[in-house]
Each structure stands twice: as structure tokens, then as C-alpha cells.
């Protein structure tokens, strides 16, 4: 049995085996989704499988069913036996729908960012504050630091402004004073 939620696309795979137990390539295979009592859907939910480009004789179709209920997915190919698979389609729960919303995704991303900043080390390098993930190596954010009159500063810091992006996965060199990228290239100078 295949269990899915309404409107979710799910893959169905099929293989055709000949009388010598070999997978058969180059066939036309079709699917037809029906109600459990074998009556047709209106509109019909039918289509053709596509043969895999990775392995010959394996066919794939992506199917979507919009209404909850129990269904049968028939797989047919001329000259070969028909197969069937039961499909149970359930409504998405309200909580799942809420967390799929763009606003929820933005909230999740914001919380992940806060956890990344709070979870690891931070270091002031020249007039910048660098935050690291909980592994204390992976850079998560960089802020420019300023004094009360908006001059870049290492001490008597009054304000910080986040740099949008400096590099990905930056690390400190062995002195702890210079930031390097993954390839070991200097990206901040020490002046």
C-alpha cells in the first residue's frame, strides 16, 4: 500500500520482466488510477511511465491524487500482466499545512539563524565580529563594529551592522587573527 497526502506528487516504479526473467526495455507502460470499486475517476487520472535513463527496464511515473480516499493504481503494458497497487490518500493535517506556508518557513529560517549565532563561538577580528556555528569552525555571520561616532572600532563598541555575506564556511587562521576561506585564502586583511 502507498500512503500519501492529497495533492502530493508521489513516484510509482515498475519493471517489465520477460519469460527469461530479464528486465525489458523500450516498452510503453501506462497507469490508471481508479476508485477501490474499480470505477473510473472523473476526470480520469491516467498517464504514461517514463523509462529510467539510469537503468534500462525500470519505468517511473509521478502521480498526484487531489481527493482523500482509497484508490487502486493499475499498471499495464501490452503483452504483459497487469499489476495493481492500493493507494491511500489522506488529508493533510492543519499543522502540516501551517508549517508549509512561506511565513512558517521564514520563521524556521530565522530560528535556525539565531541558534547558529548563539550556539558557537564568536571573535572580534579587527573591526568585525565573527560568529561561528556550534562546531566553532563554520562561520554563520559577520558584523562590522563601530564606536559612538560611527567609526569602525575594535574597542568601545557602540553599534554593529551585519554584513550580508562575506564567505561560506570561513575559518580563523592559526593565530586566530585572520579569517580564511575554505581554500585557505585570506579574505580579510589585518590592517
Buried (B, 14 or more C-beta within 10 A) or exposed (E): EBEBBBEEEBEBEBEBEEEEEEEBEEBEBBBBBBEEEEEEBEEEBBBEBEBBEEEEBBBBBEBEBEEBEEBBBBBBBEEBEEBEBEBBBEEBEEEEEEEEEEEEEEEEEEEEEEEBBEBBEBBBBBBBBBBBBEEEEBBBBBBBBBBEEEEEBEEEBEEEEEEEEBBEEBBBEEEEEBBBBEEEEEEBEEE
